[in-house]
Amino acid sequence: MNNQEKLDQIRKNILENKNLSLRESATNLVFGKGNSDAEILLIGEAPGEKEDLQGIPFVGRAGKELDKLLHMINLSLEEVYIANILKYRPPKNRDPKQSEIEEHTPYLIEQIKVIEPKVIVTLGNFATKFVLAGFDSNKMKEIDGITKLRGNPVKVSVDNAKFTVIPIYHPAAVLYRPAWREQLEEDFQKIGKLLQEKDKYSGKQ
């Protein structure tokens, strides 16, 4: 099976899990989208209202912001892969509960293992804490918040998989806090430079 077929199987497994939390209150499963062989994986928190209605991550205003930021570093949504901590929308976009994170993230870990990204960009607090906790939801409280960690690359190794993690503000945050836009753009420039460095050493031009 190629990577896309493997991802399709994971998606099927989620749909067959009738007891997965949030399933009953959500409209659609929001699994992920993008290039199944991507070198860069972006992880958000949870689907919003428009994502829930369409079953696709980042299709609302935050998605448009993300698209602009990717174009800044000569990337498109088709070249990256995007997924969320939660696969179903929490009611009224509330924060994820610990129990929901524990139930949903095994599927995210499976996605990561299939894609094998070189760089993981974590969008916001929950994604950042989960990934930097080594995919252990019980250790998330030990990780600093996004305001302190943003823009600082961290090398992470989990189960023999190695990748660089770059925590950034969630693109939705700048819609409500425009003052953060400059910092978000700065962090995306760092992502661009990091990818260029990796290409240089891997022989890609």
C-alpha positions in Angstrom: 0.0 0.0 0.0 1.2 3.5 -0.7 0.9 6.3 1.9 -2.5 7.5 0.6 -4.0 4.0 0.8 -2.6 3.7 4.4 -4.2 7.0 5.4 -7.5 5.9 3.8 -7.4 2.8 6.0 -6.9 4.9 9.1 -9.8 7.1 8.1 -11.9 4.0 7.6 -10.9 2.8 11.1 -12.0 6.0 12.7 -15.4 5.9 10.9 -15.9 2.4 12.2 -15.2 3.5 15.7 -18.8 4.2 16.8 -17.8 5.0 20.3 -15.2 7.7 19.6 -15.9 10.8 21.7 -17.5 13.8 19.9 -18.7 11.6 17.0 -22.4 12.0 18.0 -22.3 15.8 18.3 -20.3 16.4 15.1 -21.5 16.6 11.5 -18.5 15.1 9.8 -15.2 13.4 10.5 -12.3 15.8 9.8 -9.4 13.5 9.1 -6.8 15.5 7.3 -5.8 16.8 3.9 -2.7 17.3 1.7 0.3 15.4 0.4 0.6 12.0 1.9 4.3 12.1 1.3 4.8 15.6 2.6 8.0 16.5 4.4 6.1 19.1 6.5 3.1 18.2 8.7 1.0 20.9 10.3 -1.0 19.9 13.3 -3.9 22.0 14.6 -6.2 21.6 17.6 -9.7 20.7 16.4 -12.1 21.3 13.5 -14.1 24.5 13.6 -17.7 25.0 12.3 -16.9 25.2 8.6 -14.5 22.3 8.8 -17.1 20.2 10.6 -19.7 21.0 7.8 -17.3 20.1 5.0 -15.3 17.4 6.6 -12.0 19.1 5.6 -9.5 20.9 7.9 -8.7 24.6 7.5 -11.4 25.6 5.0 -12.5 28.7 7.0 -10.8 32.0 7.6 -7.9 30.4 9.4 -7.3 28.2 6.4 -7.1 31.3 4.2 -4.6 32.8 6.6 -2.6 29.6 6.6 -2.6 29.5 2.8 -1.2 33.1 2.7 1.6 32.2 5.2 2.6 29.1 3.2 2.8 31.1 0.0 5.2 33.4 1.8 7.7 30.6 1.9 6.8 29.2 -1.5 4.7 26.3 -0.3 1.1 25.5 -1.1 -1.6 23.5 0.8 -1.0 20.7 -1.8 2.6 20.3 -0.7 2.0 19.9 3.0 -0.2 17.7 5.1 -2.6 19.1 7.7 -4.3 17.2 10.5 -5.8 18.0 13.9 -5.5 16.6 17.5 -9.2 16.0 17.5 -10.9 14.4 14.5 -14.4 15.6 15.4 -15.4 19.2 16.3 -16.0 19.9 20.0 -19.4 21.6 20.7 -19.2 25.4 20.3 -15.4 25.1 19.6 -14.6 24.6 23.2 -11.1 23.4 24.3 -10.4 19.6 24.0 -10.8 17.6 27.1 -8.0 15.3 28.4 -10.1 12.2 27.7 -10.9 13.3 24.2 -7.2 13.9 23.5 -6.4 10.4 24.8 -9.0 8.9 22.5 -8.3 10.8 19.3 -4.5 11.1 19.3 -3.7 7.4 18.5 -5.1 8.1 15.1 -2.9 11.2 14.7 0.1 9.2 15.7 -0.8 6.6 13.0 -1.0 9.5 10.5 2.4 10.7 11.5 4.0 7.3 11.2 2.6 6.9 7.7 3.7 10.3 6.5 7.1 10.4 8.3 7.5 14.2 8.1 10.8 15.8 8.5 9.2 18.9 10.1 6.1 19.2 12.3 4.6 22.6 12.7 2.4 22.7 15.8 -0.4 25.3 15.6 -1.3 26.6 19.1 -1.1 25.2 22.6 -2.7 21.8 22.5 -0.8 20.6 19.4 2.4 22.0 20.7 2.1 20.4 24.2 1.1 17.0 22.8 3.9 16.7 20.3 6.6 18.1 22.7 5.4 15.8 25.4 6.5 12.9 23.1 2.9 12.1 22.1 2.0 11.4 25.8 -1.1 13.3 26.7 -0.4 12.7 30.4 2.7 14.8 30.2 1.2 17.8 28.4 1.0 19.8 31.6 4.8 19.7 31.9 5.2 21.6 28.6 5.4 25.4 28.5 2.7 27.4 26.7 2.9 28.5 23.0 3.8 32.1 23.9 7.1 31.0 25.4 7.9 28.3 22.9 6.8 29.8 19.6 9.3 30.1 16.8 11.9 27.9 18.5 12.7 24.7 16.6 13.0 21.6 18.8 14.4 18.2 17.7 12.1 15.4 18.9 12.6 11.6 18.7 9.7 9.2 19.3 9.9 5.5 18.7 12.9 5.8 16.4 11.2 8.6 14.4 13.1 11.9 14.4 11.7 15.3 13.3 12.1 19.0 14.0 9.1 20.6 15.7 8.4 24.3 15.2 5.6 25.6 17.5 3.7 28.6 16.2 0.5 30.5 17.0 -2.6 29.1 15.4 -3.5 31.1 12.3 -7.0 31.6 13.8 -5.4 33.5 16.7 -4.3 36.4 14.5 -7.9 36.9 13.4 -8.6 38.0 16.9 -5.2 39.3 17.9 -3.8 41.1 14.9 -0.7 42.2 16.9 0.5 38.5 16.7 0.5 38.6 12.8 4.1 39.9 12.6 5.3 37.2 15.0 3.5 34.5 13.0 5.0 35.7 9.8 8.5 35.7 11.4 8.0 32.1 12.5 6.9 31.1 9.0 10.1 32.6 7.6 12.0 30.4 10.1 10.1 27.4 8.8 11.1 28.4 5.2 14.8 28.7 6.2 14.7 25.4 8.0 13.3 23.6 4.9 15.9 25.2 2.7 18.6 24.0 5.0 17.2 20.4 4.9 17.0 20.6 1.1 20.6 21.8 0.9 21.9 18.9 2.9 19.7 16.3 1.3 20.9 17.4 -2.2 17.5 18.9 -3.2 17.6 22.1 -5.1 
